[in-house]
Amino acid sequence: MDHEGSLYGGAGAAFELSPGAGGWREKILHKFPAFNGDGFGATGIMLDAAGNLYGTAEYGGNPTCPLGCGIVYELQRMANGKWREMVLHEFGEFTGDGSKPIGGTVIADGTGNLYGTTSQGGTHVCFAGCGTVYKLTRQSDGRWKETIVYDFRDGASGNGPGAGVVMDKKGNLYGTTVYGGSPQCGCGVVYELSPSSNGKWKYTVLHTFTGNDGAQPAANLILDSKGNLYGTTATGGAGGAGVAFELTP
């Protein structure tokens, strides 16, 4: 939502919903045509302080993946009221890069670096790849450089993130995986990534789901001012239909 109360989102197109006396008016900001270097299958959108939009598309971009490996894009508001798309990164650009940035939205830190996840790709072997957490940094020439913050692997540490990450005031990242964790069910985990002074990140599993307490947490977490994390699981729980959970430090 912007300061005027307009809402922004993405699906087959990036759109704006503006409130008015007669209800809400929709405006299409950008359509995602397939197979021309652009992305398609867009998900959530982030709005920065300057009014520019950032998001991901699950497909399109680099054709080395079936239907494309997906992209990160920016939509810039122009003086004439139109919007210009810039593709910031095509996944699968190098060996070990992630692919399929499904679910969640990108987030930005205080210096404008972007963070997000991919559900597949990376260097380790899972079903179609274990996924990654990535960072995009704007360079002096205006281009963006990608850094892999974490490369998921099969097993107890979890794999296959189904949503993005959230960041606390100290710069720590929190997210979930849909798979991995408990060897009994592979129900997913909640994880933390903490930055170190050497530029590397420390990965810690905060909670491993076992089925009875939920399974497959595939939506973004919410972080409150006290550091508590809130989320949902798609399945598991007493009735098997998922749970809403809180993690307290």
N, C-alpha and C positions, 0 to 999 in steps of 0.2 A: 504494500500500500504506500502511495506517496503522500506528501503533506496536504494535498487537496482532496484526499479520500478516494482517489482512483485506484482500482485493483489491476494487477498484471498477472498473467499466467501464460502457460504454453501447452500446446497439444499438437495438432497438425499445423498450427500457426501460433505465433506470439500475438497476444491480444491485450487490449486495455478496456476495462469497464469503468465508465465515468458516471457518477451519480448526478441526477438532475430532478427537476420538479416532476417530470413525467415518468420517472423511473430510471433505469440504468441503460446507458447507450454503449454498445460494443463497437470498437474500432480494431481492425486487423492491422497489426504493425508489421508483420513479416510472415509470408507463406514459405514453407519449407518444401521446395520441389526435390524429388528424389533423383539420385544418380547423376548429379552435375557438379559434384564437389561440395555442395551444400549438405547439411544434415537433414534428417527427418526422424520422426518419433521423438519430438521435443518433450521435455519434462518441466520441472519447476523453474522459476525465474527469480533472480536476485536483483534488487534495485540499489544502486549506489547513491552517494550523497549528491553527485552531479546530475542525477536523473537518467543515467545510462543503465541498461539492462544486461544481465549476464545469465547464460543458461547452457544447458547441454542437450544434445540430441543423441539418442541411442544408436542410430544408424546413420549411414552416409559417410562422406569423407573418404578416408583411405580405403581403397577397394580390396586390400589384402585379406579382409575379413568378409564372410558372407554378408551381403547387403551393406557393407561398409563397417568400419570400426567405431564410428561415432565421433562427435566433435564437441568442443567448447566454443561458444560464440558470444559476441557482444553486439548489442543493438544500440547505436548512438542516435540521440535525438538531434535532428538537423534544424537549422534556423527556419526552414520553410515548413516545419511541422512534420516532415516525413522522417523515416527512420532508416539508417544505413547499417547493414549487417557486416561484421568482420569476423572471420573464422580465426580464433586465437590458437587453436590446436586441433590437429587431426590425430586421433589415437592410432596406434600401430605404426607410428613414424619410425620407430627403431625397435630392435630386438629387445623383448622384455617389457615393452610399453603395455599399458592396460588397453582394454577395449570394452565397449558397451557400457557407457556411463548411465545405467538405468537407475531411476529413483532418486529422490532427494533433490537438492539444489546445491549449486556452488556457494561458498561463503568467502568473505574477504576479511583479512586482518587489518590492523591499523595503518599499514603502509600500502595497502592495495593488492597484496598477493592473494591469489585465488586458491581455494582448496576444494577437493571433491573426491569421489570414489568411482571406480569402475567395477562392474560385477564380474568381469572376465579378464583374461589377459594376465600379464606378469610373466615371471620367469619360472615359476614352480608349476608342477603338474597336478591339476585337479580335473574335473569334468569341464573341458573347454577353457581351462585357466582359472586360477584362484582369485584374481582381482587385485586391485591396487588402491592405495591412497596417494593422490598426486598433489603437487603444488605448481602453480603457474606464476612466474615473475615477469613483469614488464621490463624489457631491456631498453637501453638508451636510444636504440634505433626504432622503438615502437613495437618491435616484435616481442613475443612471449616465449620464455624458456620453461620447459617442463622438467620438474624433478620428482622422482618417485620417492615419496616419504616412507611408504611401507609396501612391501611385496608379500601378500598373503600366501600361505602354504597350507597344505592339507594337514588335518590333525587337530590337536587340542587347542591350538591358538585361534581356530576359526578361519573361515574363508567364504568368499562369495558375498561381499557387502551388498545389501539390497537397498541402501539409503545413503545419504550423504553424512557429513560430520558436523558437529557443533564445536565452538571454541570458547574457552573460558578466558578470564581477564589475564591469566598468566601465559596464554598462548597454547595451552594443552588442547588437543583434539579428542573428541569422544564420538564413537559410532558403534554400529552393530554389524554382525555377519549373519546371514541366513543359515549357513551350514557350518560344520565342524564343531569343535568343542567336545561335548561328552561322547565317549566312544560307544555308549549304549544307544544314542539316538541321533547324534550329529545335529542338535537342535539350534546351534548358533551361540554366539557370545556377545557381551558388551565389552568394548575395549577402550583403552586410553593410549594416546600417543603424546609423549612429552618431549619437547625440544631440548637438545643438549648444546653446550657451548661450542662443540666441534662441528655443529651443523647436522649431526645425526639425530635420530628420533628413537626414544625408548618405547617399546610396545609392551603393554600390560593388559592382561585379561582381568576385568573387574568382576564379571559374573558369567558363569556357564549355565545355560538353560538345560534342564533335564527332562522336559516334557510336562511334568506335573505343574511346574511353575511357568509354563509357556514354552513355545517353540517357534522358530522362524521369525525373529524380529525384523520385519522388512520395511519399517517406516522410520522417518527421522526422529531422533531424540529431541527432547526439550530440556534445557538447562536453566535452573532458577538461580537467583542471586546468592543462595547459600551453598551452591554446588551440588544440589540434588538433581538427579537425572530421572526423566519420565519418558516412558515409551509404551509401545504395544507389541504384541506378538500375533502373527496370523493364525497360529494353531496352538494346541496344547492347553493346559489348564484343566480344571475339574471337568468341564464339559467338552473339551477338545476344540472349542471354537475361539481360542485365544484369550489373552489377558491384557489388562493395563497394569503397568508395574512402576515402582519407584525404587531407585538405588540411592542410598544415603552414604556419604563418605564417613 
